[in-house]
């Protein structure tokens, strides 16, 4: 892996402080999930021995307590997404008539239309959406069309003749349409959702992100390493810089995504994570008795040794040629 130098301007004091506060808040939510569910099962006061109370609970109760931490992170993400969708809106592709791409050699380019222009009328009839505009152009292949174009708050008209193009509709039928070689800007607009729809969308978005991260982890374990999966704290701090500049709602989205990442990370079957403890609890559930502390510690250290070996192997594969060149000089 090659690390790029971090420019001083990218990691301002505000960025670092924001990152520390967000991570601290997410850890607090995670630990709070364990605590709330644990207190519900313990039924003991705060002076009772934590470890003793935990080991005397049923396996299912302990599993619930272990899962409560990641669950709290996932629920927080749903809540944060809901806030954005309900009060700001869900981002959807823009349907405006702003031009984002002009294809060379087609009528629009020959007529002088450029990126950034906005089509406001076709044959004198106003159009407000890209679909409305293209529908009127598609019905006039090889027929002159007069477009009213707005550029820097000034309007002008241009006449062009759409090329003839063939396309297939969803039913598989071949259609002949007029085509002038324009594509929309591709920007995003935000549509506010009602509270219930926002909640459903927030749940879908969170679930989709969880699946995506698990798939990335699986690819990483299979050897398909990527900078997105293996990035450390420095790339994460760099990622938060533009969110700080864009405002509070961008920070909320970033916090939601980071909360999901933290929840998934803790579910990995690794020592000292919730996933590692969960594995021992599942084994206990299957065999009917707990795994001894000696076996747990032995397995944990074996996994740690395996991880270190894999890291050394990754370093060796990354710098194999340099190592051989160095050995030749000895």
C-alpha positions in Angstrom: 0.0 0.0 0.0 1.3 3.4 -0.9 0.5 6.3 1.5 0.4 9.7 0.0 1.7 12.7 2.0 -1.0 14.5 3.9 -1.1 18.2 3.2 -1.2 20.5 6.2 -4.2 22.3 4.9 -6.2 19.1 4.7 -5.9 18.3 8.4 -6.9 21.4 10.2 -7.3 21.6 13.9 -11.1 21.8 13.4 -11.1 18.7 11.2 -9.1 16.7 13.8 -11.2 17.9 16.7 -14.4 17.1 14.8 -13.2 13.6 14.0 -12.2 12.9 17.6 -15.6 14.2 18.9 -17.5 12.1 16.3 -15.6 8.9 17.1 -15.9 9.5 20.8 -19.7 10.0 20.4 -20.0 6.8 18.4 -18.0 4.8 21.0 -20.3 6.3 23.7 -23.4 5.1 21.8 -21.8 1.7 21.3 -21.0 1.3 25.0 -24.4 2.7 25.9 -26.1 -0.1 23.9 -24.2 -2.7 25.9 -25.0 -0.9 29.2 -28.7 -0.4 28.6 -29.4 -4.0 27.6 -27.1 -5.3 30.3 -28.9 -3.4 33.0 -32.2 -4.7 31.7 -31.0 -8.3 32.2 -28.9 -7.9 35.3 -31.5 -6.4 37.5 -28.7 -5.4 39.9 -27.5 -2.1 41.2 -24.3 -0.3 40.0 -22.2 -1.7 42.9 -22.7 -5.3 41.8 -19.8 -7.2 40.2 -20.1 -6.8 36.4 -18.2 -9.9 35.3 -19.9 -12.1 37.9 -23.4 -10.8 36.9 -22.6 -11.4 33.2 -21.4 -14.9 33.5 -24.5 -15.9 35.5 -26.8 -14.8 32.8 -28.2 -17.2 30.2 -26.4 -17.6 26.9 -29.2 -15.8 25.0 -29.1 -12.9 27.4 -25.3 -12.6 27.0 -25.7 -12.7 23.2 -28.2 -9.9 23.4 -25.9 -7.8 25.4 -23.0 -8.4 23.0 -25.1 -7.5 20.0 -26.6 -4.4 21.7 -23.4 -2.4 21.0 -23.4 -2.8 17.2 -27.2 -2.6 17.1 -27.0 0.8 18.9 -24.6 2.0 16.1 -27.0 0.8 13.4 -30.0 2.4 15.1 -28.1 5.7 15.4 -27.4 5.6 11.7 -31.1 5.0 10.9 -32.0 8.0 13.1 -29.4 10.3 11.5 -30.5 9.3 8.0 -34.1 9.9 9.0 -33.3 13.4 10.3 -31.7 14.3 6.9 -34.4 12.7 4.8 -37.3 14.3 6.8 -35.9 17.8 7.2 -33.6 18.2 4.2 -34.6 15.5 1.8 -33.3 12.4 -0.1 -30.9 13.1 -2.9 -32.3 12.2 -6.3 -30.9 12.9 -9.8 -31.8 16.4 -11.0 -34.6 16.6 -13.6 -33.8 20.1 -14.7 -33.0 21.0 -18.3 -29.4 22.0 -17.5 -26.9 20.6 -20.0 -24.2 18.5 -18.5 -22.6 16.9 -21.7 -22.6 17.9 -25.3 -21.6 15.2 -27.7 -19.3 16.2 -30.5 -20.6 15.7 -34.1 -24.2 15.9 -33.1 -26.8 18.7 -33.9 -26.6 20.3 -30.4 -22.8 20.8 -30.7 -23.1 22.1 -34.2 -25.8 24.6 -33.0 -23.4 26.1 -30.4 -24.9 24.6 -27.3 -22.4 24.2 -24.5 -22.2 22.6 -21.0 -24.0 24.8 -18.5 -26.7 26.0 -20.8 -30.3 25.5 -19.9 -33.0 24.6 -22.4 -36.1 26.6 -21.5 -38.4 26.1 -24.5 -38.8 23.8 -27.5 -40.6 25.4 -30.5 -41.7 28.2 -28.2 -43.3 25.9 -25.7 -41.7 26.1 -22.2 -40.1 23.0 -20.7 -39.2 22.5 -17.1 -37.9 18.9 -16.9 -35.4 16.9 -19.0 -38.0 14.3 -19.8 -40.5 16.9 -21.1 -37.8 18.4 -23.3 -36.5 15.1 -24.8 -40.1 13.9 -25.4 -40.7 16.8 -27.7 -37.4 16.4 -29.5 -37.7 12.6 -29.9 -40.9 13.0 -31.9 -39.2 15.1 -34.5 -36.4 13.1 -36.2 -34.9 15.0 -39.2 -37.4 17.9 -38.6 -36.2 21.4 -37.7 -36.6 22.3 -34.0 -36.2 25.7 -32.4 -34.7 25.7 -29.0 -34.7 28.6 -26.5 -31.4 28.5 -24.6 -30.5 30.3 -21.4 -26.8 31.1 -20.8 -25.6 33.3 -17.9 -29.1 34.8 -17.5 -29.3 35.7 -21.2 -31.6 33.9 -23.6 -31.2 33.2 -27.3 -32.7 30.8 -29.9 -31.1 28.3 -32.1 -32.5 26.1 -34.9 -31.3 22.5 -35.4 -32.4 19.3 -37.0 -32.3 16.2 -34.7 -30.5 13.2 -36.1 -32.5 10.0 -36.7 -31.7 7.3 -34.1 -33.2 3.9 -33.3 -33.8 2.6 -29.7 -35.6 -0.2 -28.1 -38.3 0.4 -25.5 -38.9 -1.8 -22.4 -41.1 -4.1 -24.5 -38.3 -4.7 -26.9 -39.9 -2.7 -29.8 -37.6 -0.7 -32.0 -38.4 3.0 -32.1 -37.1 5.8 -34.3 -36.5 9.0 -32.4 -34.9 12.4 -32.9 -31.5 12.8 -31.1 -29.5 16.0 -30.7 -26.6 14.7 -28.5 -27.3 16.2 -25.1 -27.1 14.7 -21.6 -28.4 16.3 -18.3 -26.1 17.8 -15.8 -26.4 14.9 -13.5 -26.6 17.0 -10.4 -28.6 16.2 -7.3 -31.7 17.8 -5.9 -33.2 17.0 -2.5 -36.8 15.9 -2.0 -38.1 16.1 1.5 -40.0 12.9 2.6 -42.8 12.5 5.0 -41.7 11.1 8.4 -42.9 7.5 7.7 -41.4 7.3 4.2 -38.2 8.9 5.6 -37.9 6.2 8.2 -38.4 3.5 5.6 -35.8 5.1 3.3 -33.4 5.5 6.3 -33.7 1.8 7.1 -33.1 0.8 3.5 -30.0 3.1 3.2 -28.5 1.7 6.4 -29.1 -1.9 5.5 -27.6 -1.4 2.1 -24.5 0.2 3.6 -24.2 -2.7 6.1 -24.3 -5.3 3.2 -21.8 -3.2 1.2 -19.3 -3.1 4.1 -19.6 -6.9 4.8 -19.0 -7.6 1.1 -15.9 -5.4 1.1 -14.6 -7.2 4.2 -15.2 -10.5 2.5 -13.3 -9.4 -0.6 -10.5 -8.2 1.6 -10.3 -11.5 3.4 -10.3 -13.2 0.0 -7.3 -11.1 -1.0 -8.9 -8.3 -2.9 -7.3 -5.5 -0.9 -8.4 -2.0 -1.6 -7.6 1.4 -0.1 -11.3 1.9 0.8 -11.2 -1.2 3.1 -7.7 -0.9 4.5 -7.5 2.8 5.0 -6.4 3.8 8.5 -7.1 6.9 10.7 -5.3 9.3 8.4 -7.6 8.7 5.4 -10.6 8.8 7.7 -9.5 12.2 9.0 -9.0 13.4 5.4 -12.5 12.2 4.5 -14.1 14.4 7.2 -12.5 17.6 6.0 -14.9 18.3 3.1 -17.8 17.4 5.4 -16.8 20.0 7.9 -16.7 22.6 5.1 -20.1 21.6 3.6 -22.1 22.0 6.8 -24.0 20.2 9.5 -26.1 17.9 7.3 -23.1 16.6 5.5 -21.6 15.9 8.9 -24.7 14.1 9.9 -24.5 11.8 6.9 -20.8 11.2 7.5 -21.5 10.3 11.1 -24.2 7.9 10.1 -21.9 6.1 7.7 -19.1 6.0 10.3 -21.5 4.6 12.9 -22.4 1.8 10.5 -18.7 1.1 9.9 -18.0 0.9 13.6 -21.0 -1.5 14.1 -19.8 -3.8 11.4 -16.2 -3.7 12.5 -17.2 -4.8 16.0 -19.1 -7.8 14.5 -16.0 -9.2 12.9 -14.9 -12.5 14.5 -11.7 -11.1 15.9 -10.2 -11.1 19.4 -11.2 -8.3 21.7 -14.2 -7.4 19.5 -17.9 -8.1 20.0 -17.7 -10.6 17.2 -15.0 -12.6 18.9 -16.9 -12.9 22.1 -20.1 -13.7 20.1 -18.3 -16.7 18.5 -17.5 -18.2 21.9 -21.1 -17.7 23.0 -22.4 -19.5 19.9 -20.0 -22.4 20.7 -21.3 -22.4 24.2 -24.8 -22.5 22.9 -24.1 -25.5 20.7 -22.1 -27.6 23.1 -24.2 -26.8 26.2 -21.4 -25.5 28.4 -19.1 -22.4 28.3 -15.6 -22.4 26.7 -12.9 -22.3 29.4 -11.0 -19.1 29.8 -7.8 -20.9 29.0 -9.1 -22.0 25.6 -10.6 -18.6 24.9 -7.2 -16.9 25.6 -5.3 -19.5 23.6 -7.6 -19.1 20.6 -7.4 -15.3 20.9 -3.6 -15.2 20.8 -3.5 -17.7 18.0 -5.8 -15.4 15.9 -3.6 -12.5 16.8 -0.5 -14.4 15.7 -2.3 -15.3 12.5 -3.2 -11.7 11.8 0.3 -10.6 12.4 1.6 -13.3 10.0 -0.9 -12.2 7.4 0.2 -8.6 7.8 3.8 -9.6 7.4 2.9 -11.6 4.3 1.0 -8.6 2.8 4.1 -6.4 3.4 6.3 -9.0 1.9 4.1 -9.3 -1.3 4.0 -5.5 -1.6 7.8 -5.1 -1.3 9.0 -8.4 -2.6 11.1 -7.0 -5.4 12.7 -4.3 -3.2 13.6 -7.0 -0.6 15.2 -9.2 -3.3 17.2 -6.3 -4.6 18.4 -5.5 -1.1 19.4 -9.1 -0.4 21.5 -9.1 -3.6 23.5 -6.2 -2.3 24.6 -8.1 0.8 
